[in-house]
Amino acid sequence: MEIVNKTTTDDLETFYKPFNFSCPLTPVELEESIQRNGQITPITVAKVSNRMTLISGYRRFELLKKYKVKPTIFFREEMSIEDAFLHYLTENTFQRRFNPIEKIRISDYIVSNNINLPPALLNRAELGDIKITASLIDFESGLTDELRVFIAEKNITINTISRLVRMNDYVARSILKTIKILNLSHSEINKMMLDLYILYMRRENIEEILNNSSSSYNQLKEIIFSKLNPEMQNLTREFNKFKASFKRLNIEPPENFEGDRYKIVAHFADESEIDEIIEELLRLRDLWKENPILK
Amino acid sequence: MERKSNIKIVLDDSTTANSLTEAILKNAQKLNIEIIKKSDSVKYNNNQLLLLSNQKGFIRACPCSRNYRCCNYFTIDTIEGCIFDCEYCILKTFIDPAFILIKTDIDSLRDEISSFYQKISDKNLTIRIGTGELSDSLALEDIAPYAPILIEEFRGKNNLILEFKTKSDKIDTILNLPHNPLTTVSFSITTDYLQKLIEKGTSPIEKRIETAKTLVKNNYRVGFHFDPIIFYNGYEKDYEKTICSIAKNISVDAISWISFGTLRFGKILIDRFESPFLFSEYINDMEGKYRYPISIRKHIYQTLKNIVDSYFGNNIRVYLCMELDSLNKSIIGRKFNTDLEVNNYIVGIN
């Protein structure tokens, strides 16, 4: 084993790169670090089946090329392709978390090559059910680089991508286009995608929903909620009507009306207002069984 | 001779030699079931692998729910995993799908039952306990005849009511056995339409009711669990058909209890659903699970309770599984303050 500084990025370009799973997305922190400090961690290289092979450091290699920095290489002894892959996974999972595009590509590599990996390493790589994750490779291959970067940046979960894949291709692309335009956060995307998936499986017209609301996230949320939860919308409306008849009392139901405990908040300034509160409490007691949740 | 080609018996180094494993191996031979070593099991990952395990730990309080009213049930985990493939089954989300575990250490089981009985007797309680939590109680009886062992163990222990919960018709191993008179075989039951669509491998509804009838003739008590009740257009008529068939075939005196529970599940399960009616309106409940909004649940419970009452009168102990106290009050007409009160109501103590 040795660390040498003679190899250039041009040399590295000619090396075999079987584990180039990285998405076009390069983390800003890594880029800034290389600009500021140069290369800190060596790129790992070894001879695999008589070919010089880049094992680990694919993203570093791309950045070194971009900023014309001479690479520092860590040469390891010759190894099998299986060991090289094990090394790639071990080193990367200790340093960082894979983004969803990488997870799909790595899982596909494992399944296609029938590789057996230690369960602890698989868990650390957070690939989920590798067969399911690998099955998303056709969808991933059909994406533009722009959408790949978007999915990686927003760290859209494998579950969410699986839901997209289960919908028809046209609908899936429309959804991706909409969430990209609306620039939703990671959690907003995952929540909205689950809601749209349920609506899709109920045979609702997703295109129509998206077309009616593509300009505003709040508008889209409202439309989705009304389609998804008509009963809850109705209950909430009815309960609000009931509680509005009490001017001095603010009646707070449990979330989603799940639970038997309700809260009453009342504000007062003087005795006369306390009298009004007492009067309303007595009226509430008499009417309670008539409230839209219990009746 | 019947051949169960997709089932394999898996042995590992810890498998105990006892009367149960002997019976399993004998049944395997009779049914042409291949026996393999655990180390070879990866080759058979498309099969249903029944792993004979020495794992201990059988009896525990039903995990149920902290935020909804429970019924103080206890479970005996003799088998973990199921050969049936119900689309809504929550077991898929937390049980290792690679193996169905058959826990064969019956000496430990007997010890546990004995000390549990002692504890319950000391507290002067009557408790329901059963094997249907992590598996179907009877689906594998033709291979792993666990039920006769349990029936024998619970004989004479009159304050422990043993319950088998099943969607199968495999009762041959328990017919003609002397048993505790309160031993109950309960059937998870639904509509004919749902059974055909989403309960792959299970016994048809009419067959389950016929099986219940046979059990009653053999002096067993029976129960019916309408759980999960699934809401779809026309559900009322279909459920009424099932209840009507029960009423025609089973005397009210032979029914220990009827339970209602609407569909509830961890969110992860939604990715395994395919049937459109399973993509219904759900809310996040107090456990972080999906279930129908309260008004839909109330409508379902009231509808089914009215149907049951119209066929059986008000003579059967009907209870709600994991529900709000307010719903128990409006549907069952009882306000329960503790889980034990629910248990006592179900077993008829008050």
Chai-1 contact restraints between the chains, C-beta under 6 A:
chainA,res_idxA,chainB,res_idxB,connection_type,confidence,min_distance_angstrom,max_distance_angstrom,comment,restraint_id
A,I198,B,F279,contact,1.0,0.0,6.0,A-B,restraint_1
A,M201,B,F279,contact,1.0,0.0,6.0,A-B,restraint_2
A,R202,B,P276,contact,1.0,0.0,6.0,A-B,restraint_3
A,R202,B,F279,contact,1.0,0.0,6.0,A-B,restraint_4
A,N229,B,E281,contact,1.0,0.0,6.0,A-B,restraint_5
A,E231,B,E281,contact,1.0,0.0,6.0,A-B,restraint_6
A,E231,B,P293,contact,1.0,0.0,6.0,A-B,restraint_7
A,E231,B,S295,contact,1.0,0.0,6.0,A-B,restraint_8
A,E231,B,I296,contact,1.0,0.0,6.0,A-B,restraint_9
A,M232,B,P293,contact,1.0,0.0,6.0,A-B,restraint_10
A,L235,B,S295,contact,1.0,0.0,6.0,A-B,restraint_11
A,N256,B,I283,contact,1.0,0.0,6.0,A-B,restraint_12
A,F257,B,I294,contact,1.0,0.0,6.0,A-B,restraint_13
A,E258,B,D285,contact,1.0,0.0,6.0,A-B,restraint_14
A,E258,B,M286,contact,1.0,0.0,6.0,A-B,restraint_15
A,G259,B,M286,contact,1.0,0.0,6.0,A-B,restraint_16
A,D260,B,L324,contact,1.0,0.0,6.0,A-B,restraint_17
A,D260,B,D325,contact,1.0,0.0,6.0,A-B,restraint_18
A,D260,B,S326,contact,1.0,0.0,6.0,A-B,restraint_19
